[in-house]
Amino acid sequence: MSYTLEQFAADCRAALLGDDGPGGLEQVRVLVERACRDDRFVETHLGPDNSSPRQVLYEDPELGFCILAHVHTGARSSPPHDHGPNWAIYGQATGRTTMTDWKCVRRPSGDEPGLVKAVRSYDLEPGMARAYRIGDLHSPHREAETRLIRIEGRNMDGVARDAYMVAGD
């Protein structure tokens, strides 16, 4: 039986209501992997009819988390960032994303961006998901088309975030 968006959202909701800390976040990460491994789920929400780089599939009216579909049709990189006062989970449905984790060496101040140094890089392959806690700095890089499921602790549309630059050696 295929994993439906309704069941996925209900399972995420139950996990977060049961544990709003790291344990609940880990449970949701596992659920994202389940969704990314479900061919029908991926086809329904990330199939050829979806070319949107950001589509909100579900937004929880009480807890505020949202489930998003992301389709990137070509190479794309994002600068180092966090999700402000929120967590995020990236789930790879198709393609490969190389993620880099960053260490902050200087916090942003006023109009000055913060400075970061790379800690490690790793690949997210189809069926894998990675959770980023509040304040975790990361950046994705894609060489070709990718399709992802991402969950944000709250909808980040229009939320201002700090800027970061890579520190020189």
Contact map, one row per residue, 1 for C-alpha under 8 A:
1110000000000000000000000000000000000000000000000000000000000000000000000000000000000000000000000000000000000000000000000000000000000000000000000000000000000000000000000
1111000000000000000000000000000000000111100000000000000000000000000000000000000000000000000000000000000000000000000000000000000000000000000000000000000000000000000000000
1111101100000000000000000000000000100101100000000000000000000000000000000000000000000000000000000000000000000000000000000000000000000000000000000000000000000000000000000
0111111100000000000000000000000000000000100000000000000000000000000000000000000000000000000000000000000000000000000000000000000000000000000000000000000000000000000000000
0011111110000000000000000000000000000000100000000000000010000000000000000000000000000000000000000000000000000000000000000000000000000000000000000000000000000000000000000
0001111111000000000000000000000000000000000000000000000000000000000000000000000000000000000000000000000000000000000000000000000000000000000000000000000000000000000000000
0011111111100000000000000000000000000000000000000000000000000000000000000000000000000000000000000000000000000000000000000000000000000000000000000000000000000000000000000
0011111111110000000000000000001000100000000000000000000000000000000000000000000000000000000000000000000000000000000000000000000000000000000000000000000000000000000000000
0000111111111000000000000000000000000000000000000000000001000000001000000000000000000000000000000000000000000000000000000000000000000000000000000000000000000000000000000
0000011111111100000000000000000000000000000000000000000000000000000000000000000000000000000000000000000000000000000000000000000000000000000000000000000000000000000000000
0000001111111110000000000001001000000000000000000000000000000000000000000000000000000000000000000000000000000000000000000000000000000000000000000000000000000000000000000
0000000111111111000000000011001000000000000000000000000000000000000000000000000000000000000000000000000000000000000000000000000000000000000000000000000000000000000000000
0000000011111111100000000000000000000000000000000000000000010010000000000000000000000000000000000000000000000000000000000000000000000000000000000000000000000000000000000
0000000001111111110000000000000000000000000000000000000000000000000000000000000000000000000000000000000000000000000000000000000000000000000000000000000000000000000000000
0000000000111111111100011011000000000000000000000000000000000000000000000000000000000000000000000000000000000000000000000000000000000000000000000000000000000000000000000
0000000000011111111110011001000000000000000000000000000000000000000000000000000000000000000000000000000000000000000000000000000000000000000000000000000000000000000000000
0000000000001111111100010000000000000000000000000000000000000000000000000000000000000000000000000000000000000000000000000000000000000000000000000000000000000000000000000
0000000000000111111100010000000000000000000000000000000000000000000000000000000000000000000000000000000000000000000000000000000000000000000000000000000000000000000000000
0000000000000011111111111000000000000000000000000000000000000000000000000000000000000000000000000000000000000000000000000000000000000000000000000000000000000000000000000
0000000000000011111111111000000000000000000000000000000000000000000000000000000000000000000000000000000000000000000000000000000000000000000000000000000000000000000000000
0000000000000001001111111000000000000000000000000000000000000000000000000000000000000000000000000000000000000000000000000000000000000000000000000000000000000000000000000
0000000000000000001111111100000000000000000000000000000000000000000000000000000000000000000000000000000000000000000000000000000000000000000000000000000000000000000000000
0000000000000000001111111110000000000000000000000000000000000000000000000000000000000000000000000000000000000000000000000000000000000000000000000000000000000000000000000
0000000000000011111111111111000000000000000000000000000000000000000000000000000000000000000000000000000000000000000000000000000000000000000000000000000000000000000000000
0000000000000011001111111111100000000000000000000000000000000000000000000000000000000000000000000000000000000000000000000000000000100000000000000000000000000000000000000
0000000000000000000001111111110000000000000000000000000000000000000000000000000000000000000000000000000000000000000000000000000000100000000000000000000000000000000000000
0000000000010010000000111111111000000000000000000000000000000000000000000000000000000000000000000000000000000000000000000000000000000000000000000000000000000000000000000
0000000000110011000000011111111100000000000000000000000000000000000000000000000000000000000000000000000000000000000000000000000000000000000000000000000000000000000000000
0000000000000000000000001111111110000000000000000000000000000000000000000000000000000000101000000000000000000000000000000000000011100000000000000000000000000000000000000
0000000000000000000000000111111111000000000000000000000000000000000000000000000000000000000000000000000000000000000000000000000010000000000000000000000000000000000000000
0000000100110000000000000011111111100000000000000000000000000000000000000000000000000000000000000000000000000000000000000000000000000000000000000000000000000000000000000
0000000000000000000000000001111111110000000000000000000000000000000000000000000000000000101000000000000000000000000000000000000010000000000000000000110000000000000000000
0000000000000000000000000000111111111000000000000000000000000000000000000000000000000000001100000000000000000000000000000000001110000000000000000000000000000000000000000
0000000000000000000000000000011111111100000000000000000000000000000000000000000000000000000000000000000000000000000000000000001000000000000000000000000000000000000000000
0010000100000000000000000000001111111100110000000000000000000000000000000000000000000000000000000000000000000000000000000000000000000000000000000000000000000000000000000
0000000000000000000000000000000111111110110000000000000000000000000000000000000000000000001110000000000000000000000000000000011100000000000000000001100000000000000000000
0000000000000000000000000000000011111110010000000000000000000000000000000000000000000000000010000000000000000000000000000000011000000000000000000000000000000000000000000
0110000000000000000000000000000001111111110000000000000000000000000000000000000000000000000000000000000000000000000000000000000000000000000000000000000000000000000000000
0100000000000000000000000000000000011111111000000000000000000000000000000000000000000000000000000000000000000000000000000000000000000000000000000000000000000000000000000
0110000000000000000000000000000000000111111100000000000000000000000000000000000000000000000000000000000000000000000000000000000000000000000000000000000000000000000000000
0111100000000000000000000000000000110111111111000000000000000000000000000000000000000000000000000000000000000000000000000000000000000000000000000000000000000000000000000
0000000000000000000000000000000000111111111111100000000000000000000000000000000000000000000010000000000000000000000000000000000000000000000000000000000000000000000000000
0000000000000000000000000000000000000011111111110000000000000000000000000000000000000000000000000000000000000000000000000000000000000000000000000000000000000000000000000
0000000000000000000000000000000000000001111111100000000000000000000000000000000000000000000000000000000000000000000000000000000000000000000000000000000000000000000000000
0000000000000000000000000000000000000000111111100100000000000000000010000000000000000000000000000000000000000000000000000000000000000000000000000000000000000000000000000
0000000000000000000000000000000000000000111111111110000000000000000011100000000000000000000000000000000000000000000000000000000000000000000000000011000000000000000000000
0000000000000000000000000000000000000000011111111100000000000000000000000000000000000000000000000000000000000000000000000000000000000000000000000000000000000000000000000
0000000000000000000000000000000000000000001001111110000000000000000000000000000000000000000000000000000000000000000000000000000000000000000000000000000000000000000000000
0000000000000000000000000000000000000000000001111110000000000000000000000000000000000000000000000000000000000000000000000000000000000000000000000000000000000000000000000
0000000000000000000000000000000000000000000011111111000000000000000000100000000000000000000000000000000000000000000000000000000000000000000000000000000000000000000000000
0000000000000000000000000000000000000000000001011111100000000000000000111000000000000000000000000000000000000000000000000000000000000000000000000000000000000000000000000
0000000000000000000000000000000000000000000000000111111000000000000011110000000000000000000000000000000000000000000000000000000000000000000000000000000000000000000000000
0000000000000000000000000000000000000000000000000011111000000000000011110000000000000000000000000000000000000000000000000000000000000000000000000000000000000000000000000
0000000000000000000000000000000000000000000000000001111100000000000111100000000000000000000000000000000000000000000000000000000000000000000000000000000000000000000000000
0000000000000000000000000000000000000000000000000001111110000000000111000000000000000000000000000000000000000000000000000000000000000000000000000000000000000000000000000
0000000000000000000000000000000000000000000000000000011111100000011110000000000000000000000000000000000000000000000000000000000000000000000000000000000000000000000000000
0000100000000000000000000000000000000000000000000000001111100000011110000000000000000000000000000000000000000000000000000000000000000000000000000000000000000000000000000
0000000010000000000000000000000000000000000000000000000111110000011100000000000000000000000000000000000000000000000000000000000000000000000000000000000000000000000000000
0000000000000000000000000000000000000000000000000000000111111001111000000000000000000000000000000000000000000000000000000000000000000000000000000000000000100000000000000
0000000000001000000000000000000000000000000000000000000001111111110000000000000000000000000000000000000000000000000000000000000000000000000000000000000000000000000000000
0000000000000000000000000000000000000000000000000000000000111111000000000000000000000000000000000000000000000000000000000000000000000000000000000000000000000000000000000
0000000000000000000000000000000000000000000000000000000000011111000000000000000000000000000000000000000000000000000000000000000000000000000000000000000000000000000000000
0000000000001000000000000000000000000000000000000000000000011111100000000000000000000000000000000000000000000000000000000000000000000000000000000000000000000000000000000
0000000000000000000000000000000000000000000000000000000000111111110000000000000000000000000000000000000000000000000000000000000000000000000000000000000011100000000000000
0000000000000000000000000000000000000000000000000000000000110011111000000000000000000000000000000000000000000000000000000000000000000000000000000000001111100000000000000
0000000000000000000000000000000000000000000000000000000111110001111100000000000000000000000000000000000000000000000000000000000000000000000000000000001111100000000000000
0000000010000000000000000000000000000000000000000000000111100000111110000000000000000000000000000000000000000000000000000000000000000000000000000000111100000000000000000
0000000000000000000000000000000000000000000000000000011111000000011111000000000000000000000000000000000000000000000000000000000000000000000000000000111100000000000000000
0000000000000000000000000000000000000000000011000001111110000000001111100000000000000000000000000000000000000000000000000000000000000000000000000011110000000000000000000
0000000000000000000000000000000000000000000001000001111000000000000111110000000000000000000000000000000000000000000000000000000000000000000000000111110000000000000000000
0000000000000000000000000000000000000000000001000111110000000000000011111000000000000000000000000000000000000000000000000000000000000000000000001111000000000000000000000
0000000000000000000000000000000000000000000000000011100000000000000001111111000000000000000000000000000000000000000000000000000000000000000000011110000000000000000000000
0000000000000000000000000000000000000000000000000010000000000000000000111110000000000000000000000000000000000000000000000000000000000000000000011100000000000000000000000
0000000000000000000000000000000000000000000000000000000000000000000000011111000000000000000000000000000000000000000000000000000000000000000001111100000000000000000000000
0000000000000000000000000000000000000000000000000000000000000000000000011111100000000000000000000000000000000000000000000000000000000000000011111000000000000000000000000
0000000000000000000000000000000000000000000000000000000000000000000000010111110000000000000000000000000000000000000000000000000000000000000011110000000000000000000000000
0000000000000000000000000000000000000000000000000000000000000000000000000011111000000000000000000000000000000000000000000000000000000000001111000000000000000000000000000
0000000000000000000000000000000000000000000000000000000000000000000000000001111100000000000000000000000000000000000000000000000000000000001110000000000000000000000000000
0000000000000000000000000000000000000000000000000000000000000000000000000000111110000000000000000000000000000000000000000000000000000000001100000000000000000000000110000
0000000000000000000000000000000000000000000000000000000000000000000000000000011111000000000000000000010000000000000100000000000000000000111000000000000000000000001111000
0000000000000000000000000000000000000000000000000000000000000000000000000000001111100000000000000000000000000000000000000000000000000000111000000000000000000000111100000
0000000000000000000000000000000000000000000000000000000000000000000000000000000111110000000000000000000000000000000000000000000000000111110000000000000000000000110000000
0000000000000000000000000000000000000000000000000000000000000000000000000000000011111111000000000000000000000000000000000000000000000111000000000000000000010000100000000
0000000000000000000000000000000000000000000000000000000000000000000000000000000001111110000000000000000000000000000000000000000000000110000000000000000000000001110000000
0000000000000000000000000000000000000000000000000000000000000000000000000000000000111110000000000000000000000000000000000000000000000110000000000000000000000000000000000
0000000000000000000000000000000000000000000000000000000000000000000000000000000000111111000000000000000000000000000000000000000000001110000000000000000111000000000000000
0000000000000000000000000000000000000000000000000000000000000000000000000000000000111111100000000000000000000000000000000000000000111110000000000000000110000000000000000
0000000000000000000000000000000000000000000000000000000000000000000000000000000000100111110000000000000000000000000000000000000000111100000000000000011110000000000000000
0000000000000000000000000000100100000000000000000000000000000000000000000000000000000011111000000000000000000000000000000000000011110000000000000000011100000000000000000
0000000000000000000000000000000000000000000000000000000000000000000000000000000000000001111100000000000000000000000000000000000011100000000000000001111000000000000000000
0000000000000000000000000000100110010000000000000000000000000000000000000000000000000000111110000000000000000000000000000001011111000000000000000001110000000000000000000
0000000000000000000000000000000010010000000000000000000000000000000000000000000000000000011111111000000000000000000000000001111110000000000000000111100000000000000000000
0000000000000000000000000000000000011000010000000000000000000000000000000000000000000000001111100000000000000000000000000000111100000000000000000111100000000000000000000
0000000000000000000000000000000000000000000000000000000000000000000000000000000000000000000111110000000000000000000000000000111000000000000000001111000000000000000000000
0000000000000000000000000000000000000000000000000000000000000000000000000000000000000000000111111000000000000000000000000000110000000000000000011110000000000000000000000
0000000000000000000000000000000000000000000000000000000000000000000000000000000000000000000101111100000000000000000000000011110000000000000001110100000000000000000000000
0000000000000000000000000000000000000000000000000000000000000000000000000000000000000000000100111110000000000000000000000011100000000000000111100100000000000000000000000
0000000000000000000000000000000000000000000000000000000000000000000000000000000000000000000000011111000000000000000000001111000000000000000111000000000000000000000000000
0000000000000000000000000000000000000000000000000000000000000000000000000000000000000000000000001111100000000000000000001111000000000000011110000000000000000000000000000
0000000000000000000000000000000000000000000000000000000000000000000000000000000000000000000000000111110000000000000001111100000000000000011100000000000000000000000000000
0000000000000000000000000000000000000000000000000000000000000000000000000000000000000000000000000011111000000000000001111000000000000001111000000000000000000000000000000
0000000000000000000000000000000000000000000000000000000000000000000000000000000100000000000000000001111100000000000111110000000000000001110000000000000000000000000000000
0000000000000000000000000000000000000000000000000000000000000000000000000000000000000000000000000000111110000000000111100000000000000000100000000000000000000000000000000
0000000000000000000000000000000000000000000000000000000000000000000000000000000000000000000000000000011111100000011110000000000000000000100000000000000000000000000000000
0000000000000000000000000000000000000000000000000000000000000000000000000000000000000000000000000000001111100000011110000000000000000000000000000000000000000000000000100
0000000000000000000000000000000000000000000000000000000000000000000000000000000000000000000000000000000111110000011100000000000000000000000000000000000000000000000000000
0000000000000000000000000000000000000000000000000000000000000000000000000000000000000000000000000000000111111000111000000000000000000000000000000000000000000000000000000
0000000000000000000000000000000000000000000000000000000000000000000000000000000000000000000000000000000001111111111000000000000000000000000000000000000000000000011100000
0000000000000000000000000000000000000000000000000000000000000000000000000000000000000000000000000000000000111111110000000000000000000000000000000000000000000000000000000
0000000000000000000000000000000000000000000000000000000000000000000000000000000000000000000000000000000000011111100000000000000000000000000000000000000000000000000000000
0000000000000000000000000000000000000000000000000000000000000000000000000000000000000000000000000000000000011111100000000000000000000000000000000000000000000000000000000
0000000000000000000000000000000000000000000000000000000000000000000000000000000000000000000000000000000000011111110000000000000000000000000000000000000000000000000000000
0000000000000000000000000000000000000000000000000000000000000000000000000000000000000000000000000000000000111111111000000000000000000000000000000000000000000000011110000
0000000000000000000000000000000000000000000000000000000000000000000000000000000000000000000000000000000111111001111100000000000000000000000000000000000000000000011110000
0000000000000000000000000000000000000000000000000000000000000000000000000000000000000000000000000000000111110000111110000000000000000000000000000000000000000000000111100
0000000000000000000000000000000000000000000000000000000000000000000000000000000100000000000000000000011111000000011111000000000000000000000000000000000000000000000111100
0000000000000000000000000000000000000000000000000000000000000000000000000000000000000000000000000000011110000000001111100000000000000000000000000000000000000000000001100
0000000000000000000000000000000000000000000000000000000000000000000000000000000000000000000000000001111000000000000111111000000000000000000000000000000000000000000001000
0000000000000000000000000000000000000000000000000000000000000000000000000000000000000000000000000001111000000000000011111000000000000000000000000000000000000000000000000
0000000000000000000000000000000000000000000000000000000000000000000000000000000000000000000000000001110000000000000001111100000000000000000000000000000000000000000000000
0000000000000000000000000000000000000000000000000000000000000000000000000000000000000000000000000111100000000000000001111110000000000000000000000000000000000000000000000
0000000000000000000000000000000000000000000000000000000000000000000000000000000000000000000000000111000000000000000000011111000000000000000000000000000000000000000000000
0000000000000000000000000000000000000000000000000000000000000000000000000000000000000000000000011110000000000000000000001111100000000000000000000000000000000000000000000
0000000000000000000000000000000000000000000000000000000000000000000000000000000000000000001100011110000000000000000000000111110111000000000000000000000000000000000000000
0000000000000000000000000000000000000000000000000000000000000000000000000000000000000000000111111000000000000000000000000011111100000000000000000000000000000000000000000
0000000000000000000000000000000000011000000000000000000000000000000000000000000000000000001111110000000000000000000000000001111100000000000000000000000000000000000000000
0000000000000000000000000000000011011000000000000000000000000000000000000000000000000000001111000000000000000000000000000000111110000000000000000000000000000000000000000
0000000000000000000000000000000010010000000000000000000000000000000000000000000000000000001110000000000000000000000000000001111111000000000000000000000000000000000000000
0000000000000000000000000000110110000000000000000000000000000000000000000000000000000000111100000000000000000000000000000001001111100000000000000000000000000000000000000
0000000000000000000000000000100000000000000000000000000000000000000000000000000000000000111000000000000000000000000000000001000111110000000000000000000000000000000000000
0000000000000000000000001100100000000000000000000000000000000000000000000000000000000011110000000000000000000000000000000000000011111000000000000000000000000000000000000
0000000000000000000000000000000000000000000000000000000000000000000000000000000000000011100000000000000000000000000000000000000001111111100000000000000000000000000000000
0000000000000000000000000000000000000000000000000000000000000000000000000000000000000111000000000000000000000000000000000000000000111111000000000000000000000000000000000
0000000000000000000000000000000000000000000000000000000000000000000000000000000001111111000000000000000000000000000000000000000000011111000000000000000000000000000000000
0000000000000000000000000000000000000000000000000000000000000000000000000000000001111110000000000000000000000000000000000000000000011111100000000000000000000000000000000
0000000000000000000000000000000000000000000000000000000000000000000000000000000001100000000000000000110000000000000000000000000000011111110000000000000000000000000000000
0000000000000000000000000000000000000000000000000000000000000000000000000000000111000000000000000000111100000000000000000000000000010011111000000000000000000000000000000
0000000000000000000000000000000000000000000000000000000000000000000000000000000111000000000000000011110000000000000000000000000000000001111100000000000000000000000000000
0000000000000000000000000000000000000000000000000000000000000000000000000000111110000000000000000011100000000000000000000000000000000000111110000000000000000000000000000
0000000000000000000000000000000000000000000000000000000000000000000000000000111000000000000000001111000000000000000000000000000000000000011111000000000000000000000000000
0000000000000000000000000000000000000000000000000000000000000000000000000011110000000000000000001110000000000000000000000000000000000000001111100000000000000000000000000
0000000000000000000000000000000000000000000000000000000000000000000000000111100000000000000000011100000000000000000000000000000000000000000111111100000000000000000000000
0000000000000000000000000000000000000000000000000000000000000000000000000111000000000000000000011000000000000000000000000000000000000000000011111000000000000000000000000
0000000000000000000000000000000000000000000000000000000000000000000000011111000000000000000000110000000000000000000000000000000000000000000001111100000000000000000000000
0000000000000000000000000000000000000000000000000000000000000000000000111110000000000000000001100000000000000000000000000000000000000000000001111110000000000000000000000
0000000000000000000000000000000000000000000000000000000000000000000001111100000000000000000111111000000000000000000000000000000000000000000001011111000000000000000000000
0000000000000000000000000000000000000000000001000000000000000000000011110000000000000000000111100000000000000000000000000000000000000000000000001111100000000000000000000
0000000000000000000000000000000000010000000001000000000000000000000011100000000000000000011111000000000000000000000000000000000000000000000000000111110000000000000000000
0000000000000000000000000000000100010000000000000000000000000000001111000000000000000000011110000000000000000000000000000000000000000000000000000011111000000000000000000
0000000000000000000000000000000100000000000000000000000000000000001111000000000000000001111000000000000000000000000000000000000000000000000000000001111100000000000000000
0000000000000000000000000000000000000000000000000000000000000000111100000000000000000001110000000000000000000000000000000000000000000000000000000000111110000000000000000
0000000000000000000000000000000000000000000000000000000000000000111100000000000000000111100000000000000000000000000000000000000000000000000000000000011111110000000000000
0000000000000000000000000000000000000000000000000000000000000001110000000000000000000111000000000000000000000000000000000000000000000000000000000000001111100000000000000
0000000000000000000000000000000000000000000000000000000000000001110000000000000000000100000000000000000000000000000000000000000000000000000000000000000111110000000000000
0000000000000000000000000000000000000000000000000000000000100001110000000000000000000000000000000000000000000000000000000000000000000000000000000000000111111000000000000
0000000000000000000000000000000000000000000000000000000000000000000000000000000000100000000000000000000000000000000000000000000000000000000000000000000101111110000000000
0000000000000000000000000000000000000000000000000000000000000000000000000000000000000000000000000000000000000000000000000000000000000000000000000000000000111110000000000
0000000000000000000000000000000000000000000000000000000000000000000000000000000000000000000000000000000000000000000000000000000000000000000000000000000000011111000000000
0000000000000000000000000000000000000000000000000000000000000000000000000000000000000000000000000000000000000000000000000000000000000000000000000000000000011111100000000
0000000000000000000000000000000000000000000000000000000000000000000000000000000000010000000000000000000000000000000000000000000000000000000000000000000000000111110000000
0000000000000000000000000000000000000000000000000000000000000000000000000000000011110000000000000000000000000000000000000000000000000000000000000000000000000011111000000
0000000000000000000000000000000000000000000000000000000000000000000000000000000011010000000000000000000000010000110000000000000000000000000000000000000000000001111100000
0000000000000000000000000000000000000000000000000000000000000000000000000000000110000000000000000000000000010000110000000000000000000000000000000000000000000000111110000
0000000000000000000000000000000000000000000000000000000000000000000000000000001110000000000000000000000000010000111100000000000000000000000000000000000000000000011111000
0000000000000000000000000000000000000000000000000000000000000000000000000000001100000000000000000000000000000000111100000000000000000000000000000000000000000000001111100
0000000000000000000000000000000000000000000000000000000000000000000000000000000100000000000000000000000000000000001111000000000000000000000000000000000000000000000111110
0000000000000000000000000000000000000000000000000000000000000000000000000000000000000000000000000000000010000000001110000000000000000000000000000000000000000000000011111
0000000000000000000000000000000000000000000000000000000000000000000000000000000000000000000000000000000000000000000000000000000000000000000000000000000000000000000001111
0000000000000000000000000000000000000000000000000000000000000000000000000000000000000000000000000000000000000000000000000000000000000000000000000000000000000000000000111
